[in-house]
Amino acid sequence: MTRFPLEEFSHLDTPFYYYDLGLLERTLTEVKRTSRDDRFFVHYAIKANANPVILRRIQGAGLGIDAVSGGEISVAIEAGFRPNKIVFAGVGKTDREIRYALEKEIGGFNVESLAELEVIDSIAKEMRKTAVVFLRVNPDLDAHTHEYITTGLAENKFGISMGMIESVLQRSQELNNISVRGLHFHIGSQITETEPFVLLCDRINNLQSSLEEKGFTFASINVGGGLGVDYADPDRHPIPDFEAYFKTFRNHLHLRPGQELHFELGRSIVAQCGSLISRVLYVKEGETKRFVILDAGMTELIRPALYNAHHKIENISDPRGELHHYDVVGPICESSDTFGKGELLPYVRRNDFVAIRSAGAYGEVMASLYNCRPLPSSFFSEQ
Ligand code: LLP
């Protein structure tokens, strides 16, 4: 059970993000233990959480970075990550971002189209540099996750289609300032089954064999991220099953001799160590419902409003009270500003602390200024 330091909370302004750094360290230790293999390289997808305190811990564990903007590259470098351990992804890199990444000599670009490849080549030429590139392939594979966070289907905007990859490889040979080092894949996020990853391995195996027949070989394969977490019961599964995850790739992906395998994990590393802590402003008796109105809303945690996601909600001031049903909502002027409907919670009073769990990934980093609200602060503890 996560124990929240209520005494310390009582001196803080709500809402704020609370991070259990002890859990983050245990998670990182598990990532390192289960990915121990000379061929494996784990990058942290910084889009999940870019809080500098969190980043320093992740940097200390030796992970690299998967960045999707010039801003993320710069924040990662500031947090101490070596540029050569940073990969730069995204369908819409600007010229300025490409120039910045080349200047910093990052590890490479995950390239999503022929148009982008040609722009990177011309900017690299101007700068008299060679850009290391990984071509992102869209494996046309259903990851069985929410439609907004599935990325590996042919209908998505991501990557180069399986049918076009050969012609892009051929074209890349004519581009003098590009060096294609590998292939990159990412099929979606919050994937809780093994099957989509096994299917991904099969797709990669077939693709590699057929490209090798045409004379194309790769120093590196990148399988992206996507490992899911247990939002329903974070105390039962505070650390995702990294063992099974890495084993899937060990068992199913046929790496060639000397070939590297890269991963880009975001959510699975940081989700469970973070909670959004809020205070109850009012308990409102409706005609048919009882509402708990929090001082945190979709401005602090947008996942429920945006993806219909459900995060576990706890009354941490009085966890043993009599159970009642409540709709738990935020203060923002939007009906989607709702964290849970019909939640069974121990009796809730004004000023109680409520924790919204598993909020370490895509929480603080997606906070907004809507309604001119201030961005949430953060508080850390080692347990
Ligand atoms: N690599 C690529 C190319 C990605 O697009 C993503 C996430 C990752 C790695 C990291 O995926 P993860 O291991 O975190 O699943 N805001 C949404 C999630 C968006 C994910 C975008 N891409 C949410 O709150 O569920």
Boltz pocket constraint, residues with backbone or C-beta under 6 A from the ligand:
constraints:
  - pocket:
      binder: B
      contacts: [[A, 45], [A, 48], [A, 66], [A, 89], [A, 148], [A, 149], [A, 151], [A, 185], [A, 186], [A, 188], [A, 189], [A, 190], [A, 224], [A, 225], [A, 226], [A, 227], [A, 264], [A, 265], [A, 266], [A, 267], [A, 268], [A, 303], [A, 307], [A, 361], [A, 362]]
      max_distance: 6.0
